[in-house]
Amino acid sequence: MSAHPAAGPAPSPGSALDAFLAAYDEALARWPVPVEALTVPTPYGATRVNACGPRDGRPLVLLHGGGATSTCWSATTAALAGAGHRVLAVDLIGDPGRSTLDRPRLGGVPGLLGWLDAVLDALDVPATDLAGHSYGGWIALRYALHAPTRVRRLALLDPTQCFAGFRPGYLLHALPLFVPPRTAAKARAHLDWESGDTALDPAWRELYALGFAGFPAARPVTGPRPSAADLRTLTVPTLVLLAAHTRTHDPRTVAAQARRTLPDATVAVLPGTSHHTLLTAHPDELNRHLTAFLTPDRP
């Protein structure tokens, strides 16, 4: 493994970036398991990987949603590490976090998938279980289609732009996020609206807001939804977990399309969760689904 001790964007004392990185470190310190912070070199820039669990465990790469940072997995890491996984939570390059994008652009979807290839190569992981939430779910699905021999099992957690598009109402409410200036208040308002009455973790809410306002903005790599024909070629065992109260898309439509295009997939809807609270609102239920799927032979 060619990873080395962690580094990240260099802030100016007292800057908005400084506040974000301090909040990031505080969030990571609250993880319930010891964390090994790694920096992985890639042709696109240094990538932060927060690793935990047994070093000889079955690799499990986690990809967070847009703006969420890899710290968002705090409620799942103990259960996954306890099930024997070597958990590798990655900060998406170009996104708020401790990864550093050295290029103005990644080069579209091929560049994004090439970056993840490079991360796995640097970690010495020829094949891995792969889980992604939201935008990270879209990346995970695209990667499984791109390199199916490198993905053993695939878990998609309320994935966006995979099986259905965004609700028009969601896009309308998200519009202020794309109108300058970028402020923490806009991010907080969006999270609060989307989460509704579900329990949004206050510390993570603030970290997300600080990252939105203080991290150097880079346009995320996006692309079309995979076609139904492409999805039907996917032979990787897949779990699709949806938030019952998500406002990003219609969970019933997503569930139906996932079952239609991935006949062998396991699809479930978790009650009492929204898009942004899926990972934290009911962690016992989430972890039960994840560990049962990712460690099917566990006693």
Salt bridges, closest charged atoms under 4 A:
ASP25 OD2 - ARG98 NH2 3.03
GLU36 OE1 - ARG55 NH2 3.23
GLU36 OE1 - ARG86 NH2 2.79
ASP95 OD2 - HIS64 ND1 4.00
ASP117 OD2 - HIS146 NE2 2.88
ASP117 OD1 - ARG150 NH1 3.55
ASP121 OD1 - ARG150 NH1 2.98
ASP129 OD2 - ARG58 NE 2.54
ASP129 OD2 - HIS85 ND1 4.00
ASP158 OD1 - HIS249 NE2 3.14
ASP158 OD2 - HIS275 ND1 2.55
ASP192 OD1 - ARG205 NE 2.86
GLU194 OE1 - HIS276 ND1 3.12
GLU206 OE2 - ARG188 NH2 2.87
ASP250 OD1 - ARG252 NE 3.46
GLU285 OE2 - ARG288 NH2 2.89
GLU285 OE2 - HIS289 NE2 3.33
